[in-house]
Amino acid sequence: MLSALGQTPNRIEGYEAGVNHYFAKPVNLDELVVVLKNHLQQHLQQQNPVNMPVYGAQSEGWRLDFKQLYCPNQRSIMLSSREKRILGILMSQPGKIVNKKELLEALEIEDDTYDYRRMDSMLYRLRKKAGQVCPDKFPLETVHSLGYSWVD
């Protein structure tokens, strides 16, 4: 909640009404951004059906953060929400082959209507984006007819 009323009774009334955080104007934007990021990350992790970390994954110099993927050279790649979700799943299980059906479940997409070539295309574009900013080999591998794997 963001309000011009910042006295303690006003804050208490807001918390009793069910707000998670009460900000009085003028608000510190850095604090507001951190609080919103934390709430979004908690929400995404609660919605993740396979209970794997979506953000904060790390692997051999690669780091997945809230908005982007950092290469070993510390340059970053902006990601779509689906790219972030898929990378979070793969990076949290390095070396494991994750089949396409599991990834669709994590994305909450119905399997019977989805064309798997769309996922292949998305990951192709992701590899291309990574190649533009990072000289290192992108450790995402396609395992023919099985799925994908994050290989350190």
Secondary structure, 3 states (H helix, E strand, C coil): CEECCCCHHHHHHHHHCCCCCCEECCCCHHHHHHHHHHHHHHHHHHHCCCCCCCCCCEECCEEECCCEEECCCCCEEECCHHHHHHHHHHHCCCCCCECHHHHHHHHCCCHHHCCHHHHHHHHHHHHHHHHHHCCCCCCEEEECCCEEEECC
